[in-house]
Amino acid sequence: MSASSFGRYFYQKLRIQGLTPAQLSKAANISIKIIRALEDDHYSDLPAYATLKGHLRILSRFIGIKEEELRNEFEFHAVKAGYPL
C-alpha cells in the first residue's frame, strides 16, 4: 500500500538509513534541490522524468530499496499530482 505522499515515503526511507537530505545529496551526487523537492512533494521543481528516473535509480541504492519500488511509489503519487511521466 502506498504512503499518503511520496515525500512522506521518501522521508521515512531516508531516515531509516540515518541520512539527512544534505548527506544523501553529497553521497549520491544529486542536487539538494532535487532531494528537497522529492521530500516536499514539489513536483514542479523536479527535472523531466527521463532525467529523474536516473536520479531515482541512484537514490534507491542509498536508501536501501529496490529501484522498481521507489519508481512505482513516485509514479503513483506523481500521476495524482499531474507530473508528466
Residue frames as a rotation matrix with the C-alpha (Angstrom) as fourth column:
MET 1
0.582 0.813 0.000 0.00
0.813 -0.582 0.000 0.00
0.000 0.000 -1.000 0.00
SER 2
-0.097 -0.617 0.781 1.26
0.594 -0.665 -0.452 3.47
0.799 0.420 0.431 -0.84
ALA 3
-0.618 -0.186 -0.764 2.11
0.738 -0.473 -0.482 6.14
-0.272 -0.862 0.429 1.70
SER 4
0.384 0.832 -0.400 -0.04
0.638 -0.553 -0.536 9.26
-0.667 -0.050 -0.743 1.91
SER 5
0.900 -0.174 -0.400 2.52
-0.392 -0.725 -0.566 11.11
-0.191 0.666 -0.721 -0.23
PHE 6
0.662 -0.737 -0.138 5.76
0.404 0.506 -0.762 10.35
0.631 0.448 0.633 -1.99
GLY 7
0.057 -0.663 0.746 7.53
-0.449 -0.685 -0.574 12.92
0.892 -0.303 -0.337 0.17
ARG 8
0.469 0.184 0.864 6.45
-0.880 0.182 0.439 11.15
-0.076 -0.966 0.247 3.37
TYR 9
0.992 -0.098 0.082 7.51
0.110 0.982 -0.152 7.78
-0.066 0.160 0.985 1.94
PHE 10
0.442 -0.874 0.201 10.88
0.275 -0.081 -0.958 9.16
0.854 0.479 0.204 0.81
TYR 11
0.145 -0.329 0.933 11.43
-0.775 -0.624 -0.099 10.93
0.615 -0.709 -0.345 4.15
GLN 12
0.753 0.217 0.621 10.77
-0.601 0.611 0.516 7.72
-0.267 -0.762 0.591 6.07
LYS 13
0.897 -0.440 0.037 13.13
0.411 0.800 -0.437 5.63
0.162 0.407 0.899 3.91
LEU 14
0.271 -0.813 0.515 15.83
-0.038 -0.543 -0.839 8.27
0.962 0.208 -0.178 4.16
ARG 15
0.219 -0.135 0.966 15.60
-0.913 -0.377 0.154 8.46
0.344 -0.916 -0.206 7.95
ILE 16
0.972 0.116 0.204 15.66
-0.179 0.929 0.325 4.67
-0.152 -0.353 0.923 8.32
GLN 17
0.574 -0.815 0.073 19.10
0.630 0.384 -0.675 4.79
0.522 0.433 0.734 6.72
GLY 18
0.420 -0.382 -0.823 20.11
0.738 -0.384 0.555 7.58
-0.528 -0.841 0.121 9.11
LEU 19
-0.544 -0.622 0.563 20.70
0.839 -0.426 0.339 10.05
0.029 0.656 0.754 6.29
THR 20
-0.030 0.476 -0.879 19.86
0.181 -0.862 -0.473 13.72
-0.983 -0.174 -0.060 6.07
PRO 21
0.896 0.371 0.242 18.96
0.311 -0.138 -0.940 15.27
-0.316 0.918 -0.239 2.71
ALA 22
0.653 -0.715 -0.249 22.35
-0.750 -0.656 -0.080 17.01
-0.106 0.240 -0.965 2.66
GLN 23
-0.198 -0.736 0.647 24.22
-0.539 0.633 0.556 13.76
-0.819 -0.239 -0.522 3.31
LEU 24
0.279 0.389 0.878 22.25
0.479 0.736 -0.479 11.96
-0.832 0.554 0.019 0.61
SER 25
0.976 0.095 -0.198 22.83
-0.095 -0.628 -0.773 14.79
-0.198 0.773 -0.603 -1.84
LYS 26
0.270 -0.958 -0.098 26.58
-0.922 -0.286 0.259 14.66
-0.276 0.020 -0.961 -1.29
ALA 27
-0.290 -0.401 0.869 26.84
-0.287 0.903 0.321 10.85
-0.913 -0.156 -0.377 -1.32
ALA 28
0.236 0.507 0.829 24.65
0.621 0.577 -0.530 10.40
-0.747 0.640 -0.179 -4.40
ASN 29
-0.807 -0.572 -0.145 25.96
0.313 -0.623 0.717 13.49
-0.501 0.534 0.682 -6.19
ILE 30
-0.204 0.837 0.508 22.41
0.850 -0.105 0.515 14.74
0.485 0.537 -0.690 -6.74
SER 31
-0.602 -0.039 0.798 21.39
-0.052 -0.995 -0.088 18.35
0.797 -0.095 0.597 -6.17
ILE 32
-0.911 0.278 -0.305 19.98
0.335 0.067 -0.940 19.12
-0.241 -0.958 -0.154 -2.74
LYS 33
-0.599 0.721 -0.347 17.19
-0.741 -0.664 -0.101 20.98
-0.304 0.197 0.932 -4.56
ILE 34
-0.267 0.478 -0.836 16.03
-0.564 0.626 0.538 17.71
0.781 0.616 0.103 -6.15
ILE 35
-0.737 -0.041 -0.675 16.25
0.444 0.724 -0.528 15.84
0.510 -0.689 -0.515 -2.84
ARG 36
-0.873 0.406 -0.269 14.21
0.003 -0.549 -0.836 18.56
-0.487 -0.731 0.479 -1.12
ALA 37
-0.462 0.732 -0.500 11.67
-0.883 -0.325 0.340 18.70
0.086 0.598 0.797 -3.95
LEU 38
-0.386 0.288 -0.877 11.13
-0.078 0.937 0.342 14.94
0.919 0.200 -0.339 -3.65
GLU 39
-0.797 0.000 -0.604 10.85
0.573 0.315 -0.757 15.13
0.190 -0.949 -0.251 0.13
ASP 40
-0.755 0.477 -0.451 8.43
-0.069 -0.740 -0.669 18.09
-0.653 -0.474 0.591 -0.01
ASP 41
-0.098 0.722 0.685 6.29
0.802 0.465 -0.375 16.82
-0.589 0.512 -0.625 -2.92
HIS 42
0.224 0.082 -0.971 7.24
-0.312 -0.938 -0.151 19.83
-0.923 0.337 -0.185 -5.05
TYR 43
0.277 -0.049 0.960 6.83
0.673 0.723 -0.157 18.14
-0.686 0.689 0.233 -8.41
SER 44
0.967 0.133 0.217 7.13
0.250 -0.651 -0.716 21.43
0.047 0.747 -0.663 -10.32
ASP 45
0.590 -0.808 0.008 10.72
-0.744 -0.539 0.394 21.76
-0.314 -0.238 -0.919 -9.02
LEU 46
0.217 -0.479 0.851 11.78
0.056 0.876 0.479 18.39
-0.975 -0.056 0.217 -10.45
PRO 47
-0.635 -0.473 -0.610 13.53
-0.604 -0.188 0.775 17.81
-0.482 0.860 -0.166 -13.77
ALA 48
0.110 0.636 -0.764 11.87
-0.942 0.311 0.123 15.95
0.316 0.706 0.633 -16.63
TYR 49
0.744 0.300 0.597 11.01
-0.552 0.780 0.296 12.36
-0.377 -0.550 0.745 -15.80
ALA 50
0.837 -0.493 -0.237 13.61
0.130 0.600 -0.789 10.96
0.531 0.630 0.566 -18.22
THR 51
-0.138 -0.901 0.411 16.27
-0.338 -0.347 -0.875 12.66
0.931 -0.260 -0.256 -16.09
LEU 52
0.075 0.246 0.966 14.58
-0.988 -0.115 0.106 11.97
0.137 -0.962 0.235 -12.78
LYS 53
0.931 0.288 -0.224 14.46
-0.277 0.957 0.080 8.21
0.238 -0.012 0.971 -13.44
GLY 54
0.205 -0.942 -0.264 18.25
0.232 0.309 -0.922 8.13
0.951 0.128 0.282 -13.33
HIS 55
-0.436 -0.304 0.847 18.22
-0.659 -0.533 -0.530 10.01
0.612 -0.790 0.032 -10.03
LEU 56
0.509 0.711 0.486 15.65
-0.859 0.380 0.343 7.60
0.059 -0.592 0.804 -8.60
ARG 57
0.751 -0.313 -0.581 17.85
0.080 0.917 -0.390 4.67
0.655 0.246 0.714 -9.62
ILE 58
-0.322 -0.940 0.115 20.81
0.066 -0.143 -0.987 6.13
0.944 -0.310 0.108 -7.75
LEU 59
-0.298 0.266 0.917 18.73
-0.860 -0.491 -0.137 7.17
0.414 -0.829 0.375 -4.74
SER 60
0.752 0.633 -0.184 17.23
-0.511 0.736 0.444 3.71
0.416 -0.240 0.877 -4.37
ARG 61
0.257 -0.751 -0.608 20.71
0.358 0.659 -0.662 2.30
0.898 -0.047 0.438 -3.76
PHE 62
-0.676 -0.590 0.442 21.41
-0.108 -0.513 -0.851 4.79
0.729 -0.623 0.283 -0.99
ILE 63
-0.270 0.633 0.726 18.10
-0.955 -0.274 -0.115 4.34
0.126 -0.724 0.678 0.81
GLY 64
-0.842 -0.321 0.434 18.23
-0.443 0.870 -0.215 0.57
-0.309 -0.374 -0.875 0.60
ILE 65
0.139 0.908 0.394 15.21
-0.176 0.415 -0.893 -0.30
-0.975 0.054 0.217 -1.53
LYS 66
-0.273 -0.173 0.946 14.68
0.791 0.519 0.324 -1.73
-0.547 0.837 -0.005 -4.98
GLU 67
-0.961 -0.150 -0.231 14.66
-0.009 -0.820 0.573 0.77
-0.276 0.553 0.787 -7.81
GLU 68
-0.646 0.762 0.043 11.32
0.301 0.203 0.932 -0.52
0.701 0.615 -0.361 -9.02
GLU 69
-0.025 0.636 -0.771 9.72
0.997 0.075 0.029 0.04
0.076 -0.768 -0.636 -5.61
LEU 70
-0.446 -0.224 -0.867 10.92
0.432 -0.902 0.011 3.64
-0.784 -0.370 0.499 -5.44
ARG 71
-0.995 0.046 -0.092 9.94
-0.103 -0.452 0.886 4.36
-0.001 0.891 0.454 -9.03
ASN 72
-0.451 0.884 -0.121 6.47
0.612 0.405 0.679 2.81
0.649 0.232 -0.724 -8.60
GLU 73
-0.020 0.410 -0.912 5.81
0.938 -0.308 -0.159 4.82
-0.346 -0.858 -0.379 -5.45
PHE 74
-0.704 -0.297 -0.645 6.93
0.106 -0.942 0.317 8.01
-0.702 0.155 0.695 -7.18
GLU 75
-0.945 0.323 0.049 4.82
0.030 -0.064 0.998 7.33
0.326 0.944 0.051 -10.27
PHE 76
-0.268 0.885 -0.381 1.72
0.919 0.354 0.176 6.57
0.290 -0.302 -0.908 -8.21
HIS 77
0.112 0.278 -0.954 1.87
0.713 -0.691 -0.118 9.96
-0.692 -0.667 -0.276 -6.49
ALA 78
-0.776 -0.488 -0.400 3.25
0.088 -0.711 0.697 11.92
-0.624 0.506 0.595 -9.45
VAL 79
-0.744 0.578 0.335 0.31
0.502 0.152 0.851 10.98
0.441 0.802 -0.403 -11.68
LYS 80
0.173 0.850 -0.497 -2.12
0.983 -0.120 0.137 12.16
0.057 -0.512 -0.857 -8.99
ALA 81
0.067 -0.256 -0.964 -0.19
0.460 -0.850 0.257 15.44
-0.885 -0.461 0.061 -8.74
GLY 82
0.923 0.376 -0.081 -0.18
0.090 -0.415 -0.905 15.99
-0.374 0.828 -0.417 -12.51
TYR 83
0.033 -0.973 -0.229 3.56
-0.565 -0.207 0.799 15.49
-0.825 0.103 -0.556 -13.00
PRO 84
0.694 0.284 -0.661 4.14
-0.720 0.265 -0.642 14.39
-0.007 0.921 0.389 -16.62
LEU 85
0.242 -0.583 0.776 5.66
-0.198 0.753 0.627 10.93
-0.950 -0.305 0.067 -16.87
